[in-house]
């Protein structure tokens, strides 16, 4: 069990996907995402294994929720700077977490 203080350290923010690229070097099918988290946090990159459910066209301009205070992670030649959140179903079928309505980029989830 986490304490409330431990949970509060996880910084989940809303961002808008501004760019989606194929990631052919990834071991499992994935996209490279560029996400705008607003003025304070800025632009971050992430790799996401969400190719089963989403096309690049469906992702561009979409708001998502991501953890922005994990250490960067090297994935092949790509540096992931945040963790995009989703509900993981059978066979790695991921449904992205997102706000119901368009909100300001960078808003904290709490």
N, CA, C and O atoms as a GROMACS GRO file, in nm:
protein
  440
    1UNK      N    1   0.084  -0.119   0.000
    1UNK     CA    2   0.000   0.000   0.000
    1UNK      C    3   0.088   0.125   0.000
    1UNK      O    4   0.188   0.132   0.072
    2UNK      N    5   0.050   0.221  -0.080
    2UNK     CA    6   0.118   0.350  -0.083
    2UNK      C    7   0.062   0.440   0.026
    2UNK      O    8  -0.054   0.430   0.064
    3UNK      N    9   0.146   0.527   0.074
    3UNK     CA   10   0.095   0.632   0.161
    3UNK      C   11   0.048   0.747   0.073
    3UNK      O   12   0.083   0.754  -0.044
    4UNK      N   13  -0.032   0.835   0.129
    4UNK     CA   14  -0.080   0.950   0.054
    4UNK      C   15   0.038   1.036   0.008
    4UNK      O   16   0.037   1.088  -0.104
    5UNK      N   17   0.138   1.050   0.093
    5UNK     CA   18   0.257   1.130   0.059
    5UNK      C   19   0.331   1.070  -0.061
    5UNK      O   20   0.380   1.143  -0.146
    6UNK      N   21   0.338   0.936  -0.067
    6UNK     CA   22   0.403   0.871  -0.180
    6UNK      C   23   0.324   0.894  -0.309
    6UNK      O   24   0.382   0.923  -0.414
    7UNK      N   25   0.192   0.881  -0.301
    7UNK     CA   26   0.107   0.904  -0.419
    7UNK      C   27   0.123   1.047  -0.471
    7UNK      O   28   0.130   1.068  -0.592
    8UNK      N   29   0.128   1.144  -0.381
    8UNK     CA   30   0.138   1.284  -0.422
    8UNK      C   31   0.266   1.315  -0.497
    8UNK      O   32   0.274   1.416  -0.567
    9UNK      N   33   0.368   1.230  -0.484
    9UNK     CA   34   0.494   1.251  -0.556
    9UNK      C   35   0.480   1.221  -0.705
    9UNK      O   36   0.559   1.270  -0.786
   10UNK      N   37   0.379   1.141  -0.742
   10UNK     CA   38   0.357   1.108  -0.882
   10UNK      C   39   0.287   1.225  -0.950
   10UNK      O   40   0.175   1.262  -0.914
   11UNK      N   41   0.355   1.284  -1.047
   11UNK     CA   42   0.302   1.403  -1.114
   11UNK      C   43   0.241   1.364  -1.248
   11UNK      O   44   0.310   1.349  -1.348
   12UNK      N   45   0.108   1.350  -1.247
   12UNK     CA   46   0.034   1.318  -1.369
   12UNK      C   47  -0.022   1.448  -1.425
   12UNK      O   48  -0.083   1.526  -1.352
   13UNK      N   49  -0.001   1.469  -1.553
   13UNK     CA   50  -0.043   1.594  -1.619
   13UNK      C   51  -0.116   1.564  -1.749
   13UNK      O   52  -0.097   1.458  -1.810
   14UNK      N   53  -0.199   1.659  -1.792
   14UNK     CA   54  -0.267   1.652  -1.921
   14UNK      C   55  -0.178   1.717  -2.026
   14UNK      O   56  -0.122   1.825  -2.004
   15UNK      N   57  -0.166   1.651  -2.139
   15UNK     CA   58  -0.091   1.707  -2.251
   15UNK      C   59  -0.161   1.677  -2.382
   15UNK      O   60  -0.246   1.589  -2.390
   16UNK      N   61  -0.124   1.750  -2.486
   16UNK     CA   62  -0.180   1.730  -2.619
   16UNK      C   63  -0.071   1.672  -2.711
   16UNK      O   64   0.039   1.726  -2.720
   17UNK      N   65  -0.105   1.563  -2.777
   17UNK     CA   66  -0.012   1.502  -2.872
   17UNK      C   67  -0.003   1.593  -2.995
   17UNK      O   68  -0.104   1.620  -3.060
   18UNK      N   69   0.117   1.639  -3.026
   18UNK     CA   70   0.136   1.729  -3.140
   18UNK      C   71   0.199   1.660  -3.260
   18UNK      O   72   0.191   1.710  -3.372
   19UNK      N   73   0.263   1.546  -3.235
   19UNK     CA   74   0.330   1.475  -3.344
   19UNK      C   75   0.333   1.326  -3.312
   19UNK      O   76   0.355   1.287  -3.198
   20UNK      N   77   0.310   1.244  -3.415
   20UNK     CA   78   0.312   1.099  -3.400
   20UNK      C   79   0.396   1.041  -3.513
   20UNK      O   80   0.373   1.070  -3.630
   21UNK      N   81   0.495   0.959  -3.476
   21UNK     CA   82   0.582   0.896  -3.575
   21UNK      C   83   0.589   0.747  -3.551
   21UNK      O   84   0.576   0.700  -3.437
   22UNK      N   85   0.609   0.672  -3.658
   22UNK     CA   86   0.633   0.529  -3.645
   22UNK      C   87   0.763   0.508  -3.568
   22UNK      O   88   0.850   0.594  -3.567
   23UNK      N   89   0.774   0.392  -3.503
   23UNK     CA   90   0.894   0.359  -3.427
   23UNK      C   91   0.937   0.217  -3.469
   23UNK      O   92   0.922   0.122  -3.392
   24UNK      N   93   0.990   0.204  -3.592
   24UNK     CA   94   1.023   0.070  -3.644
   24UNK      C   95   1.132  -0.001  -3.565
   24UNK      O   96   1.141  -0.124  -3.572
   25UNK      N   97   1.215   0.071  -3.490
   25UNK     CA   98   1.323   0.009  -3.413
   25UNK      C   99   1.274  -0.055  -3.283
   25UNK      O  100   1.348  -0.132  -3.222
   26UNK      N  101   1.154  -0.025  -3.241
   26UNK     CA  102   1.100  -0.079  -3.115
   26UNK      C  103   1.080  -0.230  -3.126
   26UNK      O  104   1.046  -0.281  -3.233
   27UNK      N  105   1.104  -0.301  -3.015
   27UNK     CA  106   1.086  -0.446  -3.014
   27UNK      C  107   0.939  -0.485  -3.033
   27UNK      O  108   0.909  -0.582  -3.102
   28UNK      N  109   0.849  -0.408  -2.972
   28UNK     CA  110   0.705  -0.429  -2.989
   28UNK      C  111   0.651  -0.308  -3.064
   28UNK      O  112   0.704  -0.198  -3.049
   29UNK      N  113   0.545  -0.327  -3.145
   29UNK     CA  114   0.492  -0.213  -3.222
   29UNK      C  115   0.460  -0.093  -3.133
   29UNK      O  116   0.393  -0.107  -3.030
   30UNK      N  117   0.509   0.024  -3.173
   30UNK     CA  118   0.493   0.145  -3.091
   30UNK      C  119   0.500   0.268  -3.180
   30UNK      O  120   0.544   0.262  -3.295
   31UNK      N  121   0.455   0.379  -3.124
   31UNK     CA  122   0.470   0.511  -3.185
   31UNK      C  123   0.565   0.594  -3.100
   31UNK      O  124   0.581   0.571  -2.980
   32UNK      N  125   0.628   0.690  -3.165
   32UNK     CA  126   0.701   0.795  -3.095
   32UNK      C  127   0.607   0.915  -3.091
   32UNK      O  128   0.559   0.960  -3.195
   33UNK      N  129   0.581   0.967  -2.973
   33UNK     CA  130   0.488   1.079  -2.954
   33UNK      C  131   0.563   1.203  -2.908
   33UNK      O  132   0.658   1.195  -2.831
   34UNK      N  133   0.519   1.318  -2.958
   34UNK     CA  134   0.564   1.447  -2.908
   34UNK      C  135   0.441   1.510  -2.842
   34UNK      O  136   0.336   1.522  -2.905
   35UNK      N  137   0.455   1.548  -2.714
   35UNK     CA  138   0.339   1.591  -2.634
   35UNK      C  139   0.366   1.728  -2.575
   35UNK      O  140   0.472   1.752  -2.517
   36UNK      N  141   0.269   1.818  -2.589
   36UNK     CA  142   0.278   1.953  -2.532
   36UNK      C  143   0.207   1.955  -2.397
   36UNK      O  144   0.086   1.934  -2.388
   37UNK      N  145   0.287   1.982  -2.290
   37UNK     CA  146   0.231   1.989  -2.156
   37UNK      C  147   0.218   2.133  -2.107
   37UNK      O  148   0.211   2.156  -1.986
   38UNK      N  149   0.215   2.228  -2.197
   38UNK     CA  150   0.195   2.367  -2.159
   38UNK      C  151   0.326   2.439  -2.127
   38UNK      O  152   0.434   2.382  -2.134
   39UNK      N  153   0.310   2.564  -2.090
   39UNK     CA  154   0.423   2.655  -2.071
   39UNK      C  155   0.521   2.610  -1.963
   39UNK      O  156   0.642   2.618  -1.984
   40UNK      N  157   0.473   2.564  -1.851
   40UNK     CA  158   0.560   2.530  -1.738
   40UNK      C  159   0.644   2.405  -1.765
   40UNK      O  160   0.764   2.405  -1.740
   41UNK      N  161   0.582   2.299  -1.816
   41UNK     CA  162   0.653   2.173  -1.838
   41UNK      C  163   0.713   2.166  -1.978
   41UNK      O  164   0.823   2.115  -1.995
   42UNK      N  165   0.642   2.217  -2.075
   42UNK     CA  166   0.692   2.220  -2.212
   42UNK      C  167   0.662   2.096  -2.291
   42UNK      O  168   0.565   2.024  -2.265
   43UNK      N  169   0.747   2.070  -2.389
   43UNK     CA  170   0.731   1.959  -2.482
   43UNK      C  171   0.810   1.839  -2.429
   43UNK      O  172   0.925   1.852  -2.388
   44UNK      N  173   0.747   1.721  -2.432
   44UNK     CA  174   0.813   1.597  -2.392
   44UNK      C  175   0.788   1.492  -2.499
   44UNK      O  176   0.689   1.498  -2.573
   45UNK      N  177   0.878   1.395  -2.507
   45UNK     CA  178   0.864   1.284  -2.600
   45UNK      C  179   0.835   1.156  -2.522
   45UNK      O  180   0.877   1.141  -2.407
   46UNK      N  181   0.762   1.065  -2.586
   46UNK     CA  182   0.733   0.937  -2.524
   46UNK      C  183   0.717   0.831  -2.632
   46UNK      O  184   0.680   0.861  -2.746
   47UNK      N  185   0.745   0.708  -2.595
   47UNK     CA  186   0.717   0.593  -2.680
   47UNK      C  187   0.595   0.524  -2.621
   47UNK      O  188   0.586   0.507  -2.499
   48UNK      N  189   0.502   0.484  -2.705
   48UNK     CA  190   0.380   0.421  -2.655
   48UNK      C  191   0.340   0.304  -2.745
   48UNK      O  192   0.332   0.317  -2.867
   49UNK      N  193   0.314   0.190  -2.682
   49UNK     CA  194   0.271   0.070  -2.754
   49UNK      C  195   0.120   0.072  -2.768
   49UNK      O  196   0.049  -0.007  -2.706
   50UNK      N  197   0.071   0.162  -2.851
   50UNK     CA  198  -0.073   0.182  -2.866
   50UNK      C  199  -0.118   0.166  -3.012
   50UNK      O  200  -0.221   0.220  -3.052
   51UNK      N  201  -0.040   0.091  -3.090
   51UNK     CA  202  -0.070   0.077  -3.233
   51UNK      C  203  -0.188  -0.015  -3.262
   51UNK      O  204  -0.245  -0.008  -3.371
   52UNK      N  205  -0.228  -0.100  -3.167
   52UNK     CA  206  -0.342  -0.191  -3.190
   52UNK      C  207  -0.473  -0.114  -3.202
   52UNK      O  208  -0.558  -0.149  -3.283
   53UNK      N  209  -0.488  -0.011  -3.120
   53UNK     CA  210  -0.617   0.058  -3.110
   53UNK      C  211  -0.618   0.194  -3.182
   53UNK      O  212  -0.725   0.240  -3.223
   54UNK      N  213  -0.502   0.257  -3.197
   54UNK     CA  214  -0.498   0.395  -3.247
   54UNK      C  215  -0.413   0.408  -3.373
   54UNK      O  216  -0.306   0.347  -3.385
   55UNK      N  217  -0.462   0.488  -3.467
   55UNK     CA  218  -0.381   0.526  -3.582
   55UNK      C  219  -0.311   0.657  -3.551
   55UNK      O  220  -0.348   0.726  -3.456
   56UNK      N  221  -0.211   0.691  -3.629
   56UNK     CA  222  -0.141   0.818  -3.609
   56UNK      C  223  -0.237   0.936  -3.624
   56UNK      O  224  -0.227   1.035  -3.552
   57UNK      N  225  -0.330   0.923  -3.717
   57UNK     CA  226  -0.426   1.031  -3.741
   57UNK      C  227  -0.521   1.050  -3.622
   57UNK      O  228  -0.560   1.162  -3.592
   58UNK      N  229  -0.558   0.942  -3.556
   58UNK     CA  230  -0.646   0.951  -3.439
   58UNK      C  231  -0.575   1.013  -3.320
   58UNK      O  232  -0.640   1.073  -3.234
   59UNK      N  233  -0.443   1.001  -3.314
   59UNK     CA  234  -0.368   1.049  -3.198
   59UNK      C  235  -0.331   1.197  -3.208
   59UNK      O  236  -0.327   1.266  -3.107
   60UNK      N  237  -0.304   1.245  -3.327
   60UNK     CA  238  -0.262   1.384  -3.344
   60UNK      C  239  -0.371   1.479  -3.296
   60UNK      O  240  -0.485   1.472  -3.342
   61UNK      N  241  -0.336   1.567  -3.202
   61UNK     CA  242  -0.430   1.663  -3.147
   61UNK      C  243  -0.508   1.612  -3.028
   61UNK      O  244  -0.586   1.687  -2.968
   62UNK      N  245  -0.490   1.487  -2.992
   62UNK     CA  246  -0.564   1.426  -2.881
   62UNK      C  247  -0.497   1.458  -2.747
   62UNK      O  248  -0.374   1.459  -2.737
   63UNK      N  249  -0.578   1.485  -2.646
   63UNK     CA  250  -0.525   1.506  -2.512
   63UNK      C  251  -0.512   1.371  -2.442
   63UNK      O  252  -0.595   1.282  -2.459
   64UNK      N  253  -0.406   1.358  -2.361
   64UNK     CA  254  -0.378   1.235  -2.288
   64UNK      C  255  -0.335   1.272  -2.146
   64UNK      O  256  -0.316   1.390  -2.114
   65UNK      N  257  -0.319   1.170  -2.062
   65UNK     CA  258  -0.265   1.187  -1.928
   65UNK      C  259  -0.132   1.111  -1.924
   65UNK      O  260  -0.123   0.999  -1.972
   66UNK      N  261  -0.030   1.174  -1.865
   66UNK     CA  262   0.101   1.111  -1.856
   66UNK      C  263   0.169   1.147  -1.725
   66UNK      O  264   0.141   1.251  -1.665
   67UNK      N  265   0.258   1.059  -1.680
   67UNK     CA  266   0.344   1.088  -1.565
   67UNK      C  267   0.466   1.162  -1.620
   67UNK      O  268   0.533   1.112  -1.711
   68UNK      N  269   0.493   1.280  -1.565
   68UNK     CA  270   0.601   1.363  -1.619
   68UNK      C  271   0.722   1.372  -1.528
   68UNK      O  272   0.818   1.441  -1.562
   69UNK      N  273   0.721   1.305  -1.413
   69UNK     CA  274   0.836   1.317  -1.323
   69UNK      C  275   0.909   1.185  -1.299
   69UNK      O  276   0.974   1.167  -1.196
   70UNK      N  277   0.899   1.092  -1.394
   70UNK     CA  278   0.985   0.973  -1.393
   70UNK      C  279   1.117   1.009  -1.459
   70UNK      O  280   1.122   1.103  -1.538
   71UNK      N  281   1.224   0.935  -1.429
   71UNK     CA  282   1.350   0.959  -1.501
   71UNK      C  283   1.332   0.925  -1.650
   71UNK      O  284   1.250   0.841  -1.686
   72UNK      N  285   1.410   0.991  -1.734
   72UNK     CA  286   1.408   0.960  -1.877
   72UNK      C  287   1.451   0.815  -1.897
   72UNK      O  288   1.528   0.760  -1.818
   73UNK      N  289   1.399   0.755  -2.006
   73UNK     CA  290   1.432   0.614  -2.034
   73UNK      C  291   1.475   0.600  -2.179
   73UNK      O  292   1.402   0.641  -2.271
   74UNK      N  293   1.592   0.543  -2.200
   74UNK     CA  294   1.644   0.520  -2.334
   74UNK      C  295   1.577   0.395  -2.392
   74UNK      O  296   1.582   0.288  -2.332
   75UNK      N  297   1.514   0.410  -2.508
   75UNK     CA  298   1.450   0.298  -2.577
   75UNK      C  299   1.512   0.295  -2.716
   75UNK      O  300   1.469   0.368  -2.806
   76UNK      N  301   1.611   0.210  -2.735
   76UNK     CA  302   1.687   0.211  -2.860
   76UNK      C  303   1.759   0.343  -2.873
   76UNK      O  304   1.830   0.386  -2.782
   77UNK      N  305   1.739   0.409  -2.986
   77UNK     CA  306   1.800   0.540  -3.009
   77UNK      C  307   1.710   0.655  -2.962
   77UNK      O  308   1.745   0.772  -2.975
   78UNK      N  309   1.594   0.620  -2.907
   78UNK     CA  310   1.493   0.719  -2.868
   78UNK      C  311   1.494   0.739  -2.716
   78UNK      O  312   1.503   0.642  -2.641
   79UNK      N  313   1.484   0.864  -2.672
   79UNK     CA  314   1.479   0.896  -2.530
   79UNK      C  315   1.335   0.931  -2.492
   79UNK      O  316   1.281   1.033  -2.536
   80UNK      N  317   1.273   0.845  -2.409
   80UNK     CA  318   1.137   0.870  -2.361
   80UNK      C  319   1.145   0.958  -2.237
   80UNK      O  320   1.221   0.930  -2.145
   81UNK      N  321   1.066   1.066  -2.235
   81UNK     CA  322   1.074   1.167  -2.128
   81UNK      C  323   0.951   1.171  -2.038
   81UNK      O  324   0.947   1.249  -1.943
   82UNK      N  325   0.852   1.088  -2.067
   82UNK     CA  326   0.732   1.080  -1.983
   82UNK      C  327   0.664   0.946  -2.010
   82UNK      O  328   0.698   0.877  -2.106
   83UNK      N  329   0.569   0.909  -1.923
   83UNK     CA  330   0.498   0.783  -1.938
   83UNK      C  331   0.351   0.812  -1.964
   83UNK      O  332   0.279   0.861  -1.877
   84UNK      N  333   0.306   0.780  -2.085
   84UNK     CA  334   0.166   0.797  -2.122
   84UNK      C  335   0.087   0.687  -2.053
   84UNK      O  336   0.128   0.571  -2.054
   85UNK      N  337  -0.028   0.723  -1.993
   85UNK     CA  338  -0.107   0.629  -1.914
   85UNK      C  339  -0.225   0.573  -1.993
   85UNK      O  340  -0.288   0.644  -2.071
   86UNK      N  341  -0.253   0.446  -1.970
   86UNK     CA  342  -0.367   0.382  -2.034
   86UNK      C  343  -0.409   0.259  -1.956
   86UNK      O  344  -0.334   0.206  -1.875
   87UNK      N  345  -0.530   0.214  -1.983
   87UNK     CA  346  -0.580   0.091  -1.924
   87UNK      C  347  -0.538  -0.023  -2.016
   87UNK      O  348  -0.566  -0.021  -2.136
   88UNK      N  349  -0.470  -0.124  -1.958
   88UNK     CA  350  -0.415  -0.232  -2.038
   88UNK      C  351  -0.505  -0.354  -2.032
   88UNK      O  352  -0.526  -0.414  -1.927
   89UNK      N  353  -0.558  -0.390  -2.149
   89UNK     CA  354  -0.643  -0.507  -2.158
   89UNK      C  355  -0.566  -0.627  -2.208
   89UNK      O  356  -0.443  -0.628  -2.206
   90UNK      N  357  -0.639  -0.728  -2.250
   90UNK     CA  358  -0.578  -0.851  -2.300
   90UNK      C  359  -0.490  -0.822  -2.422
   90UNK      O  360  -0.520  -0.734  -2.502
   91UNK      N  361  -0.382  -0.898  -2.434
   91UNK     CA  362  -0.291  -0.887  -2.548
   91UNK      C  363  -0.236  -0.746  -2.567
   91UNK      O  364  -0.216  -0.702  -2.680
   92UNK      N  365  -0.212  -0.677  -2.456
   92UNK     CA  366  -0.151  -0.543  -2.460
   92UNK      C  367  -0.237  -0.442  -2.537
   92UNK      O  368  -0.184  -0.350  -2.600
   93UNK      N  369  -0.368  -0.459  -2.532
   93UNK     CA  370  -0.461  -0.365  -2.596
   93UNK      C  371  -0.482  -0.249  -2.499
   93UNK      O  372  -0.554  -0.263  -2.400
   94UNK      N  373  -0.420  -0.135  -2.527
   94UNK     CA  374  -0.419  -0.022  -2.434
   94UNK      C  375  -0.518   0.084  -2.478
   94UNK      O  376  -0.520   0.125  -2.594
   95UNK      N  377  -0.600   0.129  -2.382
   95UNK     CA  378  -0.692   0.240  -2.403
   95UNK      C  379  -0.637   0.359  -2.324
   95UNK      O  380  -0.620   0.350  -2.203
   96UNK      N  381  -0.609   0.467  -2.394
   96UNK     CA  382  -0.547   0.583  -2.331
   96UNK      C  383  -0.639   0.650  -2.228
   96UNK      O  384  -0.760   0.655  -2.245
   97UNK      N  385  -0.578   0.700  -2.121
   97UNK     CA  386  -0.650   0.782  -2.024
   97UNK      C  387  -0.650   0.925  -2.075
   97UNK      O  388  -0.547   0.976  -2.121
   98UNK      N  389  -0.765   0.990  -2.066
   98UNK     CA  390  -0.777   1.126  -2.119
   98UNK      C  391  -0.892   1.198  -2.049
   98UNK      O  392  -0.985   1.134  -1.999
   99UNK      N  393  -0.886   1.332  -2.045
   99UNK     CA  394  -0.998   1.407  -1.988
   99UNK      C  395  -1.120   1.397  -2.080
   99UNK      O  396  -1.107   1.382  -2.202
  100UNK      N  397  -1.239   1.405  -2.020
  100UNK     CA  398  -1.363   1.401  -2.099
  100UNK      C  399  -1.381   1.525  -2.185
  100UNK      O  400  -1.443   1.520  -2.291
  101UNK      N  401  -1.326   1.637  -2.138
  101UNK     CA  402  -1.340   1.764  -2.208
  101UNK      C  403  -1.202   1.824  -2.228
  101UNK      O  404  -1.110   1.796  -2.151
  102UNK      N  405  -1.186   1.906  -2.330
  102UNK     CA  406  -1.059   1.972  -2.355
  102UNK      C  407  -1.028   2.066  -2.238
  102UNK      O  408  -1.110   2.147  -2.197
  103UNK      N  409  -0.906   2.051  -2.186
  103UNK     CA  410  -0.862   2.132  -2.074
  103UNK      C  411  -0.725   2.192  -2.108
  103UNK      O  412  -0.666   2.159  -2.211
  104UNK      N  413  -0.677   2.277  -2.023
  104UNK     CA  414  -0.548   2.341  -2.043
  104UNK      C  415  -0.436   2.238  -2.030
  104UNK      O  416  -0.435   2.158  -1.937
  105UNK      N  417  -0.342   2.242  -2.125
  105UNK     CA  418  -0.226   2.153  -2.116
  105UNK      C  419  -0.148   2.183  -1.989
  105UNK      O  420  -0.131   2.299  -1.951
  106UNK      N  421  -0.102   2.077  -1.924
  106UNK     CA  422  -0.024   2.092  -1.803
  106UNK      C  423  -0.103   2.079  -1.674
  106UNK      O  424  -0.044   2.073  -1.566
  107UNK      N  425  -0.236   2.074  -1.684
  107UNK     CA  426  -0.314   2.060  -1.560
  107UNK      C  427  -0.277   1.930  -1.491
  107UNK      O  428  -0.258   1.826  -1.554
  108UNK      N  429  -0.267   1.938  -1.359
  108UNK     CA  430  -0.227   1.822  -1.279
  108UNK      C  431  -0.348   1.735  -1.247
  108UNK      O  432  -0.456   1.785  -1.219
  109UNK      N  433  -0.326   1.605  -1.252
  109UNK     CA  434  -0.428   1.507  -1.213
  109UNK      C  435  -0.410   1.482  -1.065
  109UNK      O  436  -0.298   1.460  -1.018
  110UNK      N  437  -0.518   1.484  -0.991
  110UNK     CA  438  -0.504   1.463  -0.847
  110UNK      C  439  -0.630   1.410  -0.786
  110UNK      O  440  -0.636   1.387  -0.666
   0.00000   0.00000   0.00000
